[in-house]
Amino acid sequence: MGPGPISAYPSVLRAMSAPLVGQYDPFMTATMAETQDLYRRVWATENDATLLIDGTSRAGIEAALVSLIRPGDRVLVPVFGRFGHLLAEIAERALAEVHTIEVPWGQVFPVSAIREAVARVRPHVLALVQGDTSTTMNQPLEEIGEICRAHGVLFYTDATASLGGNDFEMDAWGVDAATAGLQKCLGGPSGSAPITLSERAVEVIRSRARVEAGIREESDPDAADFVRSNYFDLGMILDYWGPRRLNHHTEATSMLYAARECARVLLNEGRAAVIARHRLHGEAMLAGVGGLGLGVFGDLAHKMHNVVAVEIPDGVPGEAVRSTLLADFGIEIGTSFGPLHGRVWRIGTMGYNARTDAVLQTLAALESVLRRFGASVPAGGGVAAAEDVYAATDAPGGD
Ligand SMILES: *Cc1c(COP(=O)(O)O)cnc(C)c1O
C-alpha cells in the first residue's frame, strides 16, 4: 500500500508467464501493434507514435528528453517535488539550458505562473510532472498545452504516478510527449515505460541527424546534432516499432505481455470507471486516516486520487510503525524524501490495491500498530470513517 511499486493485478502476473517468441514472430509483431492500439486508448490519443520504452519509467523520461532536446536548447522545468528535479537533471545531462521555477512542496503551480515563465524563458521544451508522488500533488494540465502552442513550445509531461488513476487527455490537452510506467495506477511491475508523441514531437525527432554503425545520415542538413544515446534514440526506436521494423534492441517480451495486460484490465473496466475507483478508494483512505486523528500533508484540492501523505504523530517512531506493519500484517506503506523525510508516511491506493478490503485492512492494521507505539487513536475510527465514504456511494466498494 505504498506510493509504488504496488501489487500487480493477478492477470498481469499470469500474462508475464506466457511463452516467449522470436522478435519477428508474427505473434510478437501483432502483439506490439495491439499494445500500441490499447495505449492510444489509455492515453486518449490518436498519436501514431504510441509505444513502449524498455526500462523503468525513468527510461521513458530519458528517451523523451534526450531525443527532443538539442544541446543548448532552453528547457523550462516547473518543480513542485522530487520528480521535477529529476526532469531538470536529465535535461541538464542532455546539455540543455535549464530554467526552473518552484513552489513549496505540497502545492501546485497556478496556470498564470507557468504562462508567465513560458513567455519569459521562451523554451524549446516545457517539461512538467503531472502527479508527483513525493508530495502527492496533481498539477492541473488542461490549459498548459494551449500556452505552449501559442509560444511554439513542445509540452512534455511525466504521468507515471497519475496515469490510470486521475484524468489524462493527451490530445484534448495538447500534450506533445508523455511517458509513464506500469508500477503505479496501471497495476503492473516496473520495467516498461509507455510513451506517446504528437506529430510535432515526431518531426523534431526526425529532423535530427542519425548515427548508426558509424554511418552518419543527415536527414536534415540543419540538424543541430544527433541524439547522444543509442538506446534512447526515439528516431531509431520509432523505426523498430513502425512499419519498417528496423532492428534496434530486442523488445522485452514478458514486459510487453505485462504492459498489454495492464492496458486491457484498464480498458475492460473502462477508463472513467477506473479513475472513479481510484477517486473512491483514495477518498476512503483519506477519510480513514482522518478518522484515526492523523493529519494529512499538502493542498488537498490538488491531491492525486491514488496516494496520501499522512503526518507522523509527535512521539511516534515512523520507521518502527512501517516495519511493524510489514512484519506483522504484511502491509507495506511508504516513507518519504527530502523536506518530508521523517515527517509523513505515504499510503497508496492504486491499481490492484484500490480496493475496499485493502483500504479497510490497512486502516485496521495502522490503528493497531499506532496504539502499540503509544499513540492514542479512536477505536475503530479509521475503518468507520472509510465505511462512511463507501456507504455514501451508490456502488459499495466501487465499480
Ligand atoms: C514513481 C515515479 C517515477 C518512477 O520512475 P522509475 O524509473 O520507474 O523508478 C517517475 N516519475 C514519477 C512522477 C513517479 O511518481
The ligand as an SDF file (V2000), in Angstrom:
LIG
                    3D

 15 15  0  0  0  0  0  0  0  0999 V2000
    7.2620    6.6980   -9.3670 C   0  0  0  0  0  0  0  0  0  0  0  0
    7.6250    7.7620  -10.3390 C   0  0  0  0  0  0  0  0  0  0  0  0
    8.6380    7.5470  -11.2800 C   0  0  0  0  0  0  0  0  0  0  0  0
    9.4020    6.2450  -11.2080 C   0  0  0  0  0  0  0  0  0  0  0  0
   10.4520    6.0800  -12.0700 O   0  0  0  0  0  0  0  0  0  0  0  0
   11.1010    4.6060  -12.1730 P   0  0  0  0  0  0  0  0  0  0  0  0
   12.2070    4.7640  -13.1190 O   0  0  0  0  0  0  0  0  0  0  0  0
   10.0250    3.6840  -12.6760 O   0  0  0  0  0  0  0  0  0  0  0  0
   11.5200    4.2490  -10.8010 O   0  0  0  0  0  0  0  0  0  0  0  0
    8.9090    8.5360  -12.2100 C   0  0  0  0  0  0  0  0  0  0  0  0
    8.1930    9.6920  -12.2140 N   0  0  0  0  0  0  0  0  0  0  0  0
    7.2060    9.9250  -11.3100 C   0  0  0  0  0  0  0  0  0  0  0  0
    6.4440   11.1910  -11.3540 C   0  0  0  0  0  0  0  0  0  0  0  0
    6.9070    8.9560  -10.3480 C   0  0  0  0  0  0  0  0  0  0  0  0
    5.9540    9.1680   -9.4480 O   0  0  0  0  0  0  0  0  0  0  0  0
  1  2  1  0
  2  3  1  0
  2 14  2  0
  3  4  1  0
  3 10  2  0
  4  5  1  0
  5  6  1  0
  6  7  2  0
  6  8  1  0
  6  9  1  0
 10 11  1  0
 11 12  2  0
 12 13  1  0
 12 14  1  0
 14 15  1  0
M  END
$$$$
